[in-house]
Amino acid sequence: MFDLPGWLLVIPILGFLVFIHELGHFLCAKKFNIKVTEFGFGFPPRLYGFRYGETLYSINLIPVGGFVKMVGEEDPTDPRSFANQSVIARIIVLSAGSFMNVIVPIVIFTTLLILPHDTISGEVTIGGIAPQSPAQISGLREGDVILKIDDIPVNNHTELIESIKKSRGEPTKFLVRRTRNITGIQTSPEFSSTEVIELTPRTEIPKLKVVTEVSDSSREVSLSSAKAYQSSLKIGDTLTQGSVGILIGTLNPKITQQQLGIWDAVSTSIEKIFLVVTSTFSGVTNWISEGNDPGFAGPIGIAQVTDQVAEIGIAPVFELMALISISLAIVNMLPIPALDGGRLLFVLIEATRGGKRISPKTEGFIHMAGFAVLIALIILMSYIDITRIITGESLIN
């Protein structure tokens, strides 16, 4: 309808998600009779505002934020102040924003799943076996067609990946169809057989450096073995693999229309969110322990991804919105000063000290320092995002 750059969508997306986040704080504050002096959409300067009851509702110039001003967030002298509420009430109010950011993706994913949508299905086939992997040890072979995992049918590679993520660290049964191979020519499915292969997907994935001669098999892999798995690898590269150690593809793909019932859609949405959360914490853990790039992005990077996703279609844009909402929920609950998680930490410290508070002055100073650090991090991530764009890199692989 309008020939506008796709990256502009990041403004209404972030604006909506932050508004929903702050709405959670606002509704809970009202529920506990905490005095809210202002509920603002966007960041000042103020463009328009009206007062209803004791609260000023404002629309501000910068449309990618929002805020809820409550009386006495650190000082409990006012009987209706936030700080004068019980520990449980303050925990609920502080957690409400992230809770709303979890509800949004459930609604988005559920809606997309109950509506008719295109799904690619076909034969999920193994195209390569990583050396020293669970797949190789268990006896999986290149050319095997994966039919089921733990008696659950596998219709495409996405379903396979999700099933493997759920099974990490647990013995898992792969039902595969195996065809005979005579003089390099695979026979038809009529002459194939099925076999159950049991393996345990890894929770910790080794990073094997490609070398000419292997001296430590836990850290290195020979060039010939690496090339058998991925022909583009060369000396000095790192062999990347998943929990099982297979390259997969979907043969004879066909597009079918699919829609789920409401309860199946809700449960599938919750599973998606759980996988995103666990993958995020796994990425952060690897970043801390091994220094691997977790793929974080600032506002500019999010705009870049939004622009790329908008070229695909409207449904992927909503899926991206859901993922951003989950990220906001996670980040805001981290125990970092100035964030909800940082404020929650002070409430929990108070509870463990039998109700003895840290002084409002000290808490306010710590939150201000945390806010300064957050601004610095945003500037740093923006610089990295700009560098990525200049060099032609993408956050979408």
C-alpha positions as CSV (number, residue, x, y, z in Angstrom):
1,M,0.0,0.0,0.0
2,F,2.8,2.4,1.0
3,D,6.2,2.2,-0.5
4,L,8.1,2.7,2.7
5,P,11.4,1.1,3.9
6,G,10.7,-2.1,5.9
7,W,13.0,-1.0,8.7
8,L,10.5,1.7,9.7
9,L,8.3,-1.1,11.1
10,V,10.7,-1.4,14.0
11,I,9.2,1.9,15.4
12,P,5.6,0.6,15.8
13,I,6.8,-2.8,16.8
14,L,9.0,-1.5,19.7
15,G,6.5,1.1,20.6
16,F,3.7,-1.4,20.9
17,L,5.8,-3.9,22.9
18,V,7.1,-1.3,25.3
19,F,3.6,0.1,25.7
20,I,2.3,-3.4,26.6
21,H,5.2,-3.8,29.0
22,E,4.4,-0.6,30.8
23,L,0.7,-1.4,30.7
24,G,1.4,-4.4,32.8
25,H,3.1,-2.3,35.5
26,F,0.3,0.3,35.3
27,L,-2.6,-2.2,35.7
28,C,-0.9,-3.9,38.6
29,A,-0.1,-0.7,40.3
30,K,-3.7,0.4,40.1
31,K,-4.8,-3.0,41.4
32,F,-2.7,-2.5,44.5
33,N,-3.9,1.1,44.9
34,I,-0.5,2.6,44.2
35,K,-0.7,6.2,43.2
36,V,0.4,6.6,39.6
37,T,1.1,10.2,38.6
38,E,1.8,9.6,34.9
39,F,1.4,6.8,32.4
40,G,3.3,7.9,29.3
41,F,3.7,6.4,25.8
42,G,7.1,7.3,24.3
43,F,9.8,9.4,25.9
44,P,9.6,13.1,26.6
45,P,9.3,15.8,25.5
46,R,5.6,15.6,25.9
47,L,3.4,16.2,22.8
48,Y,0.0,15.8,24.4
49,G,-1.5,14.8,27.7
50,F,-4.8,14.6,29.5
51,R,-5.6,13.9,33.1
52,Y,-8.1,11.3,34.2
53,G,-8.5,11.1,38.0
54,E,-5.1,11.4,39.6
55,T,-3.1,10.1,36.6
56,L,-1.8,12.1,33.6
57,Y,-1.9,10.1,30.4
58,S,0.7,11.4,28.0
59,I,2.0,10.9,24.4
60,N,5.6,11.8,24.0
61,L,7.9,12.7,21.1
62,I,10.1,9.6,21.0
63,P,7.8,6.7,20.1
64,V,9.9,3.7,21.1
65,G,9.5,3.7,24.9
66,G,7.1,4.3,27.7
67,F,7.0,4.8,31.4
68,V,4.9,4.6,34.6
69,K,5.6,7.1,37.3
70,M,4.5,5.9,40.7
71,V,4.8,7.8,43.9
72,G,7.8,6.9,46.1
73,E,9.5,4.1,44.1
74,E,12.3,4.1,46.7
75,D,10.8,6.3,49.5
76,P,8.0,4.6,51.5
77,T,6.8,7.7,53.4
78,D,3.6,8.1,51.3
79,P,1.1,5.4,52.4
80,R,0.1,4.9,48.7
81,S,3.7,4.8,47.5
82,F,5.2,1.8,45.6
83,A,7.9,1.4,48.3
84,N,5.2,1.2,51.0
85,Q,3.6,-1.9,49.5
86,S,4.2,-5.5,50.7
87,V,7.1,-7.5,49.2
88,I,4.6,-9.7,47.3
89,A,2.8,-6.7,45.8
90,R,6.1,-5.0,44.7
91,I,7.3,-8.3,43.2
92,I,4.0,-8.6,41.2
93,V,4.2,-5.0,40.0
94,L,7.8,-5.3,38.9
95,S,7.2,-8.7,37.2
96,A,4.0,-7.6,35.4
97,G,5.8,-5.9,32.5
98,S,7.8,-9.0,31.5
99,F,4.7,-11.1,32.1
100,M,2.8,-9.1,29.5
101,N,5.8,-9.4,27.1
102,V,5.4,-13.2,27.4
103,I,1.6,-13.1,26.8
104,V,2.1,-11.2,23.6
105,P,4.1,-13.9,21.8
106,I,1.7,-16.6,23.0
107,V,-1.1,-14.6,21.4
108,I,0.9,-14.0,18.2
109,F,2.1,-17.6,17.8
110,T,-1.4,-19.0,18.7
111,T,-3.1,-16.8,16.1
112,L,-0.7,-17.7,13.4
113,L,-1.1,-21.4,14.1
114,I,-4.9,-21.5,14.2
115,L,-5.1,-19.5,10.9
116,P,-4.4,-21.5,7.7
117,H,-0.7,-21.3,6.9
118,D,1.7,-22.9,4.4
119,T,3.8,-25.7,5.8
120,I,6.6,-27.5,3.9
121,S,6.6,-31.2,4.4
122,G,8.7,-34.0,2.8
123,E,11.3,-36.6,3.6
124,V,13.8,-35.4,6.1
125,T,17.1,-36.9,4.9
126,I,20.5,-37.0,6.4
127,G,23.0,-35.4,4.1
128,G,26.1,-35.8,6.3
129,I,27.4,-37.3,9.5
130,A,29.8,-35.3,11.7
131,P,32.9,-37.2,12.9
132,Q,32.9,-38.2,16.6
133,S,29.3,-37.3,16.9
134,P,26.4,-39.2,18.5
135,A,25.0,-39.8,15.0
136,Q,28.2,-41.5,13.9
137,I,28.6,-43.5,17.1
138,S,25.0,-44.7,17.0
139,G,25.2,-45.9,13.4
140,L,23.1,-43.3,11.6
141,R,24.1,-43.1,7.9
142,E,24.1,-40.5,5.1
143,G,21.0,-41.1,3.1
144,D,18.8,-42.3,6.0
145,V,15.3,-40.8,6.0
146,I,14.2,-39.8,9.6
147,L,10.6,-40.9,10.0
148,K,9.9,-40.5,13.7
149,I,11.6,-39.3,16.9
150,D,10.4,-41.1,20.0
151,D,7.3,-42.2,18.1
152,I,6.5,-38.6,17.0
153,P,6.3,-38.2,13.2
154,V,8.8,-35.9,11.6
155,N,7.4,-34.1,8.5
156,N,10.1,-31.4,7.9
157,H,13.5,-30.4,9.2
158,T,12.0,-27.7,11.5
159,E,10.1,-30.4,13.4
160,L,13.3,-32.5,13.6
161,I,15.3,-29.6,15.1
162,E,12.6,-28.8,17.7
163,S,12.3,-32.5,18.7
164,I,16.1,-32.7,19.1
165,K,16.2,-29.6,21.3
166,K,13.6,-31.1,23.6
167,S,15.5,-34.4,23.8
168,R,19.0,-33.0,24.6
169,G,20.7,-35.1,27.3
170,E,18.0,-37.9,27.1
171,P,18.2,-41.2,25.3
172,T,16.2,-40.7,22.1
173,K,14.9,-43.2,19.5
174,F,15.2,-42.4,15.8
175,L,13.0,-44.4,13.4
176,V,14.8,-44.2,10.0
177,R,14.1,-45.6,6.6
178,R,17.2,-47.1,5.1
179,T,17.5,-48.0,1.4
180,R,20.0,-50.3,-0.2
181,N,22.8,-48.8,-2.2
182,I,24.0,-50.9,-5.1
183,T,27.0,-49.6,-7.0
184,G,26.3,-46.0,-5.9
185,I,22.6,-46.1,-6.9
186,Q,19.9,-46.0,-4.2
187,T,17.1,-48.4,-4.7
188,S,13.4,-47.3,-4.5
189,P,11.6,-47.2,-1.1
190,E,9.9,-50.5,-1.9
191,F,13.2,-52.2,-1.2
192,S,14.0,-50.2,1.9
193,S,13.8,-51.2,5.5
194,T,13.1,-49.4,8.8
195,E,15.4,-49.4,11.7
196,V,15.4,-47.9,15.2
197,I,18.6,-46.1,16.2
198,E,19.0,-44.9,19.8
199,L,21.3,-42.0,20.7
200,T,21.5,-39.1,23.2
201,P,21.7,-35.6,21.8
202,R,24.5,-33.6,23.4
203,T,23.9,-30.7,25.7
204,E,27.5,-29.5,25.2
205,I,28.7,-29.4,21.6
206,P,32.4,-29.7,21.0
207,K,34.2,-27.3,18.7
208,L,36.7,-29.3,16.6
209,K,39.5,-27.5,14.8
210,V,40.3,-28.8,11.3
211,V,43.9,-30.0,11.2
212,T,46.2,-32.0,9.0
213,E,47.1,-34.5,11.8
214,V,45.0,-35.0,14.9
215,S,46.8,-34.9,18.2
216,D,43.8,-34.4,20.5
217,S,40.5,-35.9,19.2
218,S,38.5,-34.0,21.7
219,R,39.5,-30.7,20.1
220,E,40.6,-31.5,16.6
221,V,39.4,-33.4,13.5
222,S,41.3,-34.4,10.4
223,L,40.7,-32.5,7.2
224,S,39.5,-35.7,5.4
225,S,36.9,-36.4,8.0
226,A,35.8,-32.8,8.2
227,K,35.4,-32.6,4.4
228,A,33.3,-35.8,4.4
229,Y,30.8,-33.9,6.6
230,Q,31.1,-30.5,5.0
231,S,33.2,-30.2,1.8
232,S,33.8,-26.4,2.2
233,L,35.9,-26.8,5.3
234,K,39.7,-26.2,5.2
235,I,42.7,-26.3,7.6
236,G,42.2,-23.9,10.5
237,D,38.4,-23.9,10.2
238,T,36.1,-25.0,13.1
239,L,33.7,-27.8,12.4
240,T,30.3,-26.6,13.5
241,Q,27.6,-29.2,14.3
242,G,24.5,-29.6,16.4
243,S,23.5,-31.8,19.3
244,V,23.3,-34.9,17.1
245,G,25.9,-34.1,14.4
246,I,23.9,-34.4,11.2
247,L,23.3,-32.3,8.1
248,I,19.7,-32.5,7.1
249,G,17.5,-31.6,4.2
250,T,13.9,-32.1,3.1
251,L,13.6,-34.2,-0.1
252,N,10.5,-34.2,-2.3
253,P,9.1,-31.1,-0.5
254,K,5.5,-30.0,-0.9
255,I,3.6,-27.1,0.5
256,T,0.4,-28.0,2.3
257,Q,-2.1,-25.8,4.2
258,Q,-2.2,-26.5,7.9
259,Q,-4.0,-25.1,10.9
260,L,-4.1,-26.2,14.5
261,G,-6.9,-26.3,17.0
262,I,-6.8,-23.6,19.7
263,W,-5.4,-25.8,22.5
264,D,-2.8,-27.4,20.3
265,A,-1.8,-23.9,19.1
266,V,-1.5,-22.6,22.6
267,S,0.6,-25.6,23.7
268,T,2.8,-25.3,20.6
269,S,3.2,-21.6,21.3
270,I,4.4,-22.2,24.8
271,E,6.8,-24.8,23.6
272,K,8.2,-22.3,21.1
273,I,8.7,-19.7,23.8
274,F,10.4,-22.2,26.1
275,L,12.8,-23.2,23.4
276,V,13.6,-19.5,22.7
277,V,14.3,-18.8,26.4
278,T,16.5,-21.9,26.8
279,S,18.4,-21.1,23.6
280,T,18.9,-17.5,24.8
281,F,20.3,-18.6,28.1
282,S,22.5,-21.2,26.4
283,G,23.9,-18.5,24.1
284,V,24.6,-16.2,27.0
285,T,26.3,-19.1,28.9
286,N,28.5,-19.9,25.9
287,W,29.3,-16.2,25.5
288,I,30.4,-15.9,29.1
289,S,32.4,-19.2,29.2
290,E,33.8,-19.3,25.6
291,G,33.5,-15.8,24.2
292,N,31.3,-16.9,21.3
293,D,29.2,-14.2,19.7
294,P,25.6,-14.6,21.1
295,G,24.1,-12.5,18.2
296,F,23.0,-9.6,20.4
297,A,21.7,-6.5,18.5
298,G,20.9,-3.0,19.4
299,P,18.0,-0.9,18.0
300,I,19.9,-0.4,14.6
301,G,20.4,-4.2,14.3
302,I,16.8,-4.9,15.1
303,A,15.8,-2.4,12.4
304,Q,18.1,-4.2,10.0
305,V,16.5,-7.6,10.8
306,T,13.0,-6.1,10.5
307,D,13.8,-4.7,7.1
308,Q,15.0,-8.2,5.9
309,V,12.1,-10.0,7.4
310,A,9.5,-7.5,6.0
311,E,10.7,-8.6,2.5
312,I,9.5,-12.2,3.2
313,G,5.9,-11.4,4.3
314,I,3.6,-10.2,7.1
315,A,3.6,-13.4,9.1
316,P,7.4,-13.5,9.6
317,V,7.1,-9.8,10.8
318,F,4.7,-10.9,13.5
319,E,7.0,-13.8,14.4
320,L,9.8,-11.4,14.8
321,M,7.7,-9.2,17.0
322,A,7.0,-12.2,19.2
323,L,10.8,-13.0,19.4
324,I,11.6,-9.3,20.3
325,S,8.9,-9.4,23.0
326,I,10.4,-12.5,24.5
327,S,13.8,-10.8,24.5
328,L,12.4,-7.8,26.2
329,A,10.9,-10.0,28.9
330,I,14.2,-11.8,29.5
331,V,16.4,-8.6,29.5
332,N,14.1,-6.7,31.8
333,M,14.2,-9.5,34.4
334,L,18.0,-9.6,34.5
335,P,19.3,-8.4,37.9
336,I,20.8,-5.2,36.4
337,P,20.2,-1.9,38.2
338,A,17.7,0.4,36.5
339,L,15.9,-2.6,35.0
340,D,12.9,-4.3,36.6
341,G,15.1,-7.2,37.5
342,G,17.5,-4.8,39.3
343,R,14.7,-3.3,41.3
344,L,13.3,-6.8,42.0
345,L,16.7,-7.7,43.4
346,F,16.5,-4.9,46.0
347,V,13.1,-6.1,47.0
348,L,14.4,-9.6,47.5
349,I,17.4,-8.3,49.5
350,E,15.0,-6.5,51.7
351,A,12.9,-9.6,52.2
352,T,16.0,-11.7,53.2
353,R,17.0,-8.9,55.7
354,G,13.7,-9.2,57.5
355,G,12.3,-6.0,56.0
356,K,15.4,-3.8,56.5
357,R,15.6,-1.6,53.4
358,I,18.7,-0.3,51.7
359,S,18.6,3.5,51.9
360,P,16.6,5.2,49.1
361,K,19.6,7.4,48.3
362,T,21.9,4.4,47.9
363,E,19.4,2.5,45.8
364,G,18.7,5.6,43.6
365,F,22.4,6.1,43.0
366,I,22.9,2.4,42.0
367,H,20.0,2.6,39.6
368,M,21.4,5.8,38.0
369,A,24.8,4.2,37.6
370,G,23.1,1.1,36.0
371,F,21.1,3.3,33.6
372,A,24.4,5.0,32.5
373,V,25.9,1.6,31.9
374,L,22.9,0.5,29.8
375,I,23.1,3.6,27.7
376,A,26.8,2.9,27.1
377,L,25.9,-0.7,26.1
378,I,23.2,0.6,23.6
379,I,25.8,2.9,22.1
380,L,28.3,0.1,21.8
381,M,25.8,-2.3,20.2
382,S,24.7,0.5,17.8
383,Y,28.3,0.9,16.7
384,I,28.6,-2.9,16.2
385,D,25.3,-2.9,14.3
386,I,26.5,0.0,12.0
387,T,29.8,-1.8,11.4
388,R,27.9,-5.0,10.5
389,I,25.8,-3.1,8.0
390,I,28.8,-1.4,6.4
391,T,30.6,-4.7,6.0
392,G,27.5,-6.3,4.5
393,E,26.9,-8.8,7.3
394,S,23.5,-10.0,8.3
395,L,22.0,-11.2,11.6
396,I,19.9,-13.6,9.6
397,N,21.8,-16.7,8.4
